[in-house]
Amino acid sequence: MPSETNLPSSLGDLAAAASTTSMHDGLHDLFAGPDRVTSRPSLPLDKWHPSHCGDIGMEIRGDGSWWHAGSPIRRQELVALFASILRIESDGEYYLVTPVEKVRVSVALHPLRIIDAEPLVGRIPETLILTLNTGGQVPLDGRHSLSTEPKAGSAAYVTLDNGLTALFTRAAWYRLAELADESGTITSDGRRFSLA
């Protein structure tokens, strides 16, 4: 099995291409997008249309863990890097995309996880900020509203740019529930969301 420090050339080349690609410049606005799935600026995935290069054995399992060729990817920096170049396409498949390569990724449920939810201090109307397992943050608002996932016991998820979705972890869901009123409703960005 390949170690993370000795990635096979195809995966290593993909990681190198992703890490050296230019980012969008300027101040990031959580409310105007584009969504950041990591703490780094977003990449212009919508402008990249390379040919499909094949399948390299990359998968995101139902628990949100990333695997390559049967081995878990344990380095969070590498997971975040790959998440920054992940998108879903019209064929319903997920791909890691760079300007010159595109490889398929098998996703069991949702590719990302929401690990926390907390109010943004000083924002009016009060808005909850959702933190992703890959370091990015998005607001709970009209663009990122709650939906339920029957395959995950009706846990909530939000939809992000590039067709990505992020499922709430149990801890993040409990955190959100703590913020709800007696009717099980939370208010964020002037909108009401029912947790029922």
KEDREN-724992 format. One record per residue (C-alpha): residue in three letters; x, y, z. Coordinates in Angstrom, 1 decimal. Layout:
+-----+--------+--------+--------+
|  aa |     px |     py |     pz |
+-----+--------+--------+--------+
| ala |      X |      Y |      Z |
...
+-----+--------+--------+--------+
REM end
This chain:
+-----+--------+--------+--------+
|  aa |     px |     py |     pz |
+-----+--------+--------+--------+
| met |    0.0 |    0.0 |    0.0 |
| pro |    1.3 |    3.5 |   -0.8 |
| ser |    2.3 |    5.7 |    2.1 |
| glu |    1.2 |    9.3 |    2.2 |
| thr |    4.8 |   10.5 |    2.0 |
| asn |    5.4 |    8.3 |   -1.1 |
| leu |    2.2 |    8.9 |   -3.2 |
| pro |    2.0 |    7.2 |   -6.5 |
| ser |    3.0 |    9.5 |   -9.4 |
| ser |   -0.6 |   10.1 |  -10.6 |
| leu |   -1.8 |   11.2 |   -7.2 |
| gly |    1.4 |   13.1 |   -6.4 |
| asp |    1.2 |   14.9 |   -9.7 |
| leu |   -2.4 |   15.8 |   -9.0 |
| ala |   -1.5 |   17.1 |   -5.6 |
| ala |    1.4 |   19.1 |   -7.0 |
| ala |   -0.8 |   20.6 |   -9.8 |
| ala |   -3.5 |   21.6 |   -7.2 |
| ser |   -1.1 |   23.2 |   -4.8 |
| thr |    0.6 |   25.3 |   -7.4 |
| thr |   -2.5 |   26.6 |   -9.2 |
| ser |   -3.3 |   30.2 |   -8.8 |
| met |   -6.1 |   31.2 |   -6.4 |
| his |   -8.8 |   33.8 |   -6.7 |
| asp |   -7.4 |   37.1 |   -5.3 |
| gly |   -9.1 |   39.6 |   -3.1 |
| leu |  -10.9 |   39.7 |    0.2 |
| his |  -13.2 |   36.7 |    0.6 |
| asp |  -16.9 |   37.4 |    1.4 |
| leu |  -18.7 |   34.4 |    3.0 |
| phe |  -22.0 |   35.8 |    1.8 |
| ala |  -21.1 |   36.6 |   -1.8 |
| gly |  -19.1 |   33.4 |   -2.6 |
| pro |  -17.6 |   31.6 |   -4.2 |
| asp |  -17.7 |   29.0 |   -1.4 |
| arg |  -14.4 |   28.1 |    0.3 |
| val |  -14.3 |   24.5 |    1.2 |
| thr |  -10.9 |   25.1 |    2.8 |
| ser |   -9.2 |   28.0 |    4.5 |
| arg |   -7.5 |   28.9 |    1.2 |
| pro |   -9.0 |   31.0 |   -1.5 |
| ser |  -11.2 |   29.1 |   -4.0 |
| leu |   -9.9 |   27.8 |   -7.3 |
| pro |  -11.6 |   28.6 |  -10.6 |
| leu |  -12.9 |   25.0 |  -11.2 |
| asp |  -15.7 |   26.3 |  -13.4 |
| lys |  -13.1 |   27.4 |  -15.9 |
| trp |  -11.2 |   24.1 |  -16.1 |
| his |  -12.3 |   21.5 |  -18.6 |
| pro |   -9.6 |   18.9 |  -19.0 |
| ser |  -10.2 |   15.4 |  -20.4 |
| his |  -10.9 |   12.5 |  -18.0 |
| cys |   -7.7 |   10.8 |  -17.1 |
| gly |   -9.2 |    7.7 |  -15.4 |
| asp |   -9.7 |    6.3 |  -12.0 |
| ile |   -6.9 |    6.4 |   -9.4 |
| gly |   -8.7 |    4.5 |   -6.6 |
| met |   -9.7 |    7.6 |   -4.7 |
| glu |  -12.8 |    7.4 |   -2.5 |
| ile |  -14.7 |    9.3 |    0.2 |
| arg |  -16.4 |    6.8 |    2.5 |
| gly |  -19.8 |    7.2 |    4.3 |
| asp |  -18.1 |    8.5 |    7.4 |
| gly |  -16.4 |   11.3 |    5.4 |
| ser |  -12.9 |    9.7 |    5.5 |
| trp |  -10.8 |   10.0 |    2.3 |
| trp |   -9.0 |    6.9 |    1.0 |
| his |   -6.6 |    6.1 |   -1.8 |
| ala |   -5.9 |    2.6 |   -3.1 |
| gly |   -7.4 |    1.1 |    0.0 |
| ser |   -5.4 |    3.2 |    2.5 |
| pro |   -6.8 |    6.1 |    4.5 |
| ile |   -5.4 |    9.6 |    3.7 |
| arg |   -4.5 |   10.8 |    7.2 |
| arg |   -2.9 |   14.1 |    6.5 |
| gln |   -5.6 |   16.7 |    6.9 |
| glu |   -3.6 |   19.2 |    4.6 |
| leu |   -3.8 |   16.7 |    1.8 |
| val |   -7.5 |   16.0 |    2.3 |
| ala |   -8.1 |   19.8 |    2.3 |
| leu |   -6.0 |   20.2 |   -0.9 |
| phe |   -8.0 |   17.5 |   -2.7 |
| ala |  -11.4 |   18.9 |   -1.4 |
| ser |  -10.4 |   22.3 |   -3.0 |
| ile |  -10.4 |   20.7 |   -6.5 |
| leu |  -13.4 |   18.4 |   -6.1 |
| arg |  -16.6 |   19.0 |   -8.1 |
| ile |  -19.6 |   17.0 |   -9.3 |
| glu |  -20.4 |   17.0 |  -13.0 |
| ser |  -23.5 |   16.5 |  -15.1 |
| asp |  -22.9 |   12.7 |  -15.2 |
| gly |  -23.5 |   12.7 |  -11.4 |
| glu |  -19.9 |   11.7 |  -10.7 |
| tyr |  -17.3 |   13.5 |   -8.5 |
| tyr |  -14.0 |   14.5 |  -10.0 |
| leu |  -10.7 |   16.0 |   -8.8 |
| val |  -10.0 |   18.6 |  -11.4 |
| thr |   -6.9 |   20.7 |  -12.3 |
| pro |   -6.3 |   22.7 |  -15.5 |
| val |   -4.8 |   19.6 |  -17.1 |
| glu |   -6.2 |   16.5 |  -15.3 |
| lys |   -9.5 |   15.1 |  -14.2 |
| val |   -9.8 |   11.9 |  -12.2 |
| arg |  -13.0 |   10.3 |  -10.8 |
| val |  -13.6 |   10.0 |   -7.0 |
| ser |  -16.1 |    7.6 |   -5.6 |
| val |  -18.3 |    9.3 |   -2.9 |
| ala |  -20.4 |    7.0 |   -0.7 |
| leu |  -22.7 |    9.7 |    0.7 |
| his |  -21.6 |   13.4 |    1.1 |
| pro |  -18.0 |   14.4 |    0.4 |
| leu |  -17.7 |   17.0 |    3.2 |
| arg |  -18.7 |   17.3 |    6.8 |
| ile |  -19.9 |   20.2 |    8.9 |
| ile |  -18.1 |   20.1 |   12.3 |
| asp |  -19.4 |   23.2 |   14.0 |
| ala |  -22.1 |   25.9 |   13.8 |
| glu |  -21.8 |   29.2 |   15.6 |
| pro |  -23.2 |   32.8 |   15.3 |
| leu |  -21.0 |   35.3 |   13.5 |
| val |  -20.3 |   38.0 |   16.0 |
| gly |  -21.6 |   41.5 |   15.1 |
| arg |  -23.5 |   40.4 |   12.0 |
| ile |  -27.0 |   41.8 |   11.6 |
| pro |  -29.2 |   39.9 |   11.0 |
| glu |  -27.6 |   37.2 |   13.1 |
| thr |  -26.1 |   34.5 |   10.9 |
| leu |  -24.7 |   31.1 |   11.8 |
| ile |  -21.4 |   30.1 |   10.3 |
| leu |  -20.9 |   26.5 |    9.4 |
| thr |  -17.3 |   25.1 |    9.7 |
| leu |  -16.3 |   22.3 |    7.4 |
| asn |  -14.0 |   19.4 |    8.2 |
| thr |  -11.7 |   20.8 |    5.5 |
| gly |  -11.3 |   24.2 |    7.1 |
| gly |  -13.7 |   26.2 |    5.0 |
| gln |  -16.7 |   28.1 |    6.3 |
| val |  -20.1 |   29.0 |    4.8 |
| pro |  -23.1 |   30.8 |    6.2 |
| leu |  -26.4 |   29.2 |    6.9 |
| asp |  -28.5 |   31.3 |    4.5 |
| gly |  -30.6 |   31.2 |    1.4 |
| arg |  -27.7 |   29.7 |   -0.7 |
| his |  -26.8 |   27.1 |    2.0 |
| ser |  -30.1 |   26.0 |    3.5 |
| leu |  -30.8 |   22.8 |    5.4 |
| ser |  -32.0 |   19.6 |    3.7 |
| thr |  -32.3 |   16.2 |    5.3 |
| glu |  -30.5 |   13.0 |    4.3 |
| pro |  -32.7 |    9.9 |    4.7 |
| lys |  -29.6 |    7.6 |    4.2 |
| ala |  -28.0 |    9.2 |    7.3 |
| gly |  -31.0 |    9.0 |    9.7 |
| ser |  -32.4 |   12.3 |    8.3 |
| ala |  -29.3 |   14.2 |    9.4 |
| ala |  -29.1 |   17.6 |    7.8 |
| tyr |  -26.8 |   18.7 |    5.0 |
| val |  -26.2 |   21.8 |    3.0 |
| thr |  -25.4 |   22.3 |   -0.7 |
| leu |  -22.2 |   24.2 |   -1.7 |
| asp |  -20.7 |   25.4 |   -4.9 |
| asn |  -19.5 |   22.9 |   -7.6 |
| gly |  -22.4 |   20.6 |   -6.6 |
| leu |  -20.7 |   19.6 |   -3.3 |
| thr |  -22.7 |   18.8 |   -0.2 |
| ala |  -21.7 |   18.8 |    3.5 |
| leu |  -23.4 |   16.6 |    6.1 |
| phe |  -23.6 |   17.7 |    9.7 |
| thr |  -21.6 |   15.6 |   12.2 |
| arg |  -23.4 |   14.5 |   15.3 |
| ala |  -21.5 |   17.1 |   17.4 |
| ala |  -22.3 |   19.9 |   15.0 |
| trp |  -26.0 |   18.9 |   14.9 |
| tyr |  -26.1 |   19.0 |   18.7 |
| arg |  -24.5 |   22.4 |   18.6 |
| leu |  -27.1 |   23.6 |   16.2 |
| ala |  -29.9 |   22.1 |   18.3 |
| glu |  -28.6 |   24.1 |   21.3 |
| leu |  -29.1 |   27.3 |   19.4 |
| ala |  -32.8 |   26.4 |   18.5 |
| asp |  -35.8 |   28.0 |   20.1 |
| glu |  -38.5 |   25.9 |   22.0 |
| ser |  -40.2 |   25.1 |   18.6 |
| gly |  -37.0 |   23.5 |   17.3 |
| thr |  -36.4 |   26.4 |   14.9 |
| ile |  -33.2 |   28.5 |   14.3 |
| thr |  -32.9 |   31.8 |   12.7 |
| ser |  -29.9 |   32.6 |   10.5 |
| asp |  -29.5 |   35.5 |    8.0 |
| gly |  -33.1 |   36.5 |    8.6 |
| arg |  -34.4 |   33.1 |    7.6 |
| arg |  -36.0 |   30.5 |    9.8 |
| phe |  -34.9 |   26.8 |    9.6 |
| ser |  -36.8 |   24.0 |   11.3 |
| leu |  -34.6 |   21.3 |   12.8 |
| ala |  -37.6 |   18.9 |   13.0 |
+-----+--------+--------+--------+
REM end
